[in-house]
Each structure stands twice: as C-alpha cells, then as structure tokens.
C-alpha cells in the first residue's frame, strides 16, 4: 500500500491556487458591495413602490432593476400584513396587575394617579381574565423603556417592562 500512496502523490501537483482578484482592487470591491447592499436594504424598507417609481420615473433617465417577481410578492405580502397590525412591536411598562373584585376598583384609581403624575404618557387599562392590568407608555426600544422605568420606580416599585404591540408614534 505504501507504494501506491507515493505514486499518487507524485502524480498530483499541489501548486498554490492563482489569485482571482488583485489586492489593489479589494477596496473598490468593498465600496461597491457596501453601496449595493445599502441600496437593497433601502428598497426593502420602502417596499415595491420605490422600485416601480425608480423604473418608471419621467425625469429623462432610466433605471433598469432586475428582480425576481417572487421577492416582489413577498415584500408586498409583508407590507400588507404589517399594515393590518394597527401598531408595531415595542415595549410597555406594567405598573399594576391584580385579580378579584377589589382589582376592578383599584385599577382605575392607579391609572388616574399615574396620569396625574406623568402627563403625556399614555396608560392602558386592560382585563385579561382573571387579571386587571395597567400598562403605560409606547416605547420603540427597550432602552427608552428602561429610562422611563427608572423615573417611575420610586412610585411603582413592582413595575417591569414587557414586549408587546404598541401604537404608532406621533408624527
């Protein structure tokens, strides 16, 4: 067996692979990649309307975008589903949760007390059987919610952050 292995090694040439791209072109390729990838993200965020507007703009120039029709359908489907949510995913702070007859009476009092102390922050009083709960705020990021939680922790020491659907921010 040793003889066959040596013969095989002699027959193969293990020369290093040739470089496909010269080192001097790498910065240009990186810039080209960044430009094309950021354009793709912008197009995805803006939906297929942007693509159609670019292709059929009447400003004299013409842009040709080669795209897969399945991707356009997926983007349209995603945008349609997002528009049905009547909100976006974000964070709220739960400051009250209790059950029973007394909870039904205490909840609105806690809500009124919160609104009087923190004007401009929306409060949402809900019933999720068997609990009455009070959520406050519409925070896009967890860091915004943490900042506000630190402001109210003296008044509401049991408050905590939850991830949920929130209302769209005011424009």
C-alpha positions as CSV (number, residue, x, y, z in Angstrom):
1,X,0.0,0.0,0.0
2,X,2.8,2.5,0.7
3,X,4.0,2.3,-2.9
4,X,0.6,3.3,-4.3
5,X,0.3,6.3,-2.0
6,X,3.7,7.6,-3.0
7,X,2.8,7.1,-6.7
8,X,-0.4,9.1,-6.2
9,X,1.4,11.9,-4.5
10,X,4.0,12.1,-7.3
11,X,1.2,12.4,-10.0
12,X,-0.6,15.4,-8.4
13,X,0.8,18.9,-8.5
14,X,-0.1,20.8,-5.3
15,X,0.8,24.2,-6.5
16,X,-0.9,27.2,-4.7
17,X,-4.1,28.5,-6.3
18,X,-3.9,31.5,-8.6
19,X,-5.4,34.7,-7.2
20,X,-8.6,35.7,-8.9
21,X,-8.6,39.4,-7.8
22,X,-5.6,41.6,-7.4
23,X,-5.1,43.1,-4.0
24,X,-5.3,46.6,-5.4
25,X,-8.9,46.1,-6.4
26,X,-10.2,44.9,-3.0
27,X,-11.0,48.5,-1.6
28,X,-13.0,49.2,-4.7
29,X,-14.9,45.9,-4.4
30,X,-15.7,46.6,-0.7
31,X,-17.1,50.0,-1.6
32,X,-19.1,48.5,-4.5
33,X,-20.5,45.9,-2.1
34,X,-21.5,48.4,0.6
35,X,-23.2,50.6,-2.0
36,X,-25.3,47.8,-3.5
37,X,-26.1,46.2,-0.1
38,X,-27.4,49.5,1.4
39,X,-29.5,50.2,-1.7
40,X,-31.1,46.7,-1.2
41,X,-31.9,47.5,2.4
42,X,-33.5,50.9,1.4
43,X,-35.5,49.2,-1.3
44,X,-36.8,46.6,1.1
45,X,-37.7,49.1,3.7
46,X,-39.6,51.3,1.3
47,X,-41.3,48.4,-0.5
48,X,-42.0,47.7,-4.1
49,X,-43.4,51.2,-4.7
50,X,-39.9,52.6,-4.6
51,X,-38.8,50.0,-7.2
52,X,-41.7,50.9,-9.5
53,X,-41.1,54.6,-9.1
54,X,-37.4,54.2,-10.0
55,X,-38.1,52.2,-13.0
56,X,-40.8,54.5,-14.4
57,X,-39.6,57.9,-13.4
58,X,-40.3,60.6,-16.0
59,X,-37.1,62.6,-15.3
60,X,-35.3,61.7,-18.5
61,X,-33.1,59.0,-17.1
62,X,-33.9,55.3,-17.0
63,X,-33.0,52.8,-14.3
64,X,-33.3,49.1,-15.0
65,X,-33.8,46.9,-12.0
66,X,-33.6,43.2,-12.5
67,X,-35.6,41.5,-9.8
68,X,-37.3,38.2,-9.1
69,X,-41.1,38.5,-9.1
70,X,-41.4,36.2,-6.1
71,X,-39.4,38.7,-4.0
72,X,-41.7,41.5,-5.0
73,X,-44.7,39.4,-4.0
74,X,-43.1,38.6,-0.6
75,X,-42.4,42.3,0.0
76,X,-45.9,43.2,-0.8
77,X,-47.3,40.4,1.4
78,X,-45.1,41.6,4.3
79,X,-46.2,45.2,3.9
80,X,-49.8,44.2,3.7
81,X,-49.6,42.1,6.9
82,X,-47.8,44.9,8.8
83,X,-50.5,47.4,7.8
84,X,-53.1,45.1,9.4
85,X,-51.4,45.2,12.8
86,X,-52.6,48.7,13.7
87,X,-49.3,49.1,15.6
88,X,-45.7,48.0,15.8
89,X,-43.8,45.8,18.1
90,X,-42.3,47.7,21.0
91,X,-42.3,47.9,24.8
92,X,-44.6,49.0,27.6
93,X,-44.3,49.0,31.3
94,X,-46.8,47.1,33.5
95,X,-47.3,49.0,36.7
96,X,-50.4,47.2,38.0
97,X,-51.8,43.7,37.8
98,X,-54.3,42.1,40.2
99,X,-57.5,40.0,40.2
100,X,-60.7,40.0,42.2
101,X,-63.4,42.5,42.9
102,X,-61.1,45.0,44.6
103,X,-58.8,45.0,41.5
104,X,-61.7,46.2,39.4
105,X,-62.0,49.2,41.7
106,X,-58.3,49.8,42.4
107,X,-57.1,49.7,38.7
108,X,-58.8,52.9,37.6
109,X,-57.5,54.7,40.7
110,X,-54.0,53.6,39.9
111,X,-54.5,54.8,36.3
112,X,-55.8,58.2,37.4
113,X,-52.9,58.6,39.8
114,X,-50.4,57.7,37.1
115,X,-51.9,60.1,34.6
116,X,-51.8,63.0,37.1
117,X,-48.1,62.4,37.9
118,X,-46.9,61.7,34.4
119,X,-48.8,63.8,31.9
120,X,-48.2,63.0,28.3
121,X,-47.6,59.2,28.9
122,X,-50.5,57.1,27.7
123,X,-51.9,54.5,30.1
124,X,-53.8,51.4,29.0
125,X,-56.1,49.6,31.4
126,X,-57.0,46.1,30.3
127,X,-58.8,43.0,31.5
128,X,-57.2,39.6,30.7
129,X,-59.2,37.1,32.7
130,X,-58.8,37.0,35.6
131,X,-56.4,39.9,35.8
132,X,-56.9,43.7,35.5
133,X,-53.7,45.2,34.3
134,X,-52.3,48.7,33.7
135,X,-49.6,49.3,31.1
136,X,-48.0,52.6,30.4
137,X,-46.0,54.1,27.5
138,X,-45.4,53.3,23.9
139,X,-41.6,52.7,23.7
140,X,-39.9,51.8,20.4
141,X,-36.8,50.5,22.1
142,X,-36.0,48.7,25.3
143,X,-33.6,51.4,26.3
144,X,-36.3,54.0,26.2
145,X,-38.5,51.8,28.4
146,X,-35.6,51.3,30.9
147,X,-35.1,55.0,31.1
148,X,-38.7,55.7,31.9
149,X,-38.8,52.7,34.3
150,X,-36.1,54.3,36.3
151,X,-38.1,57.5,36.5
152,X,-41.2,55.7,37.9
153,X,-39.6,53.0,40.0
154,X,-40.0,55.1,43.2
155,X,-43.8,55.3,42.8
156,X,-44.2,51.8,41.2
157,X,-41.5,49.5,42.6
158,X,-43.1,46.3,41.2
159,X,-43.2,47.7,37.6
160,X,-41.5,45.9,34.8
161,X,-41.0,46.0,31.0
162,X,-42.9,43.8,28.6
163,X,-42.5,43.4,24.8
164,X,-45.9,43.9,23.1
165,X,-47.7,45.7,20.2
166,X,-47.6,49.5,20.7
167,X,-49.3,52.3,18.9
168,X,-47.5,54.1,16.1
169,X,-45.5,57.1,17.4
170,X,-46.9,60.6,16.8
171,X,-45.5,62.3,13.8
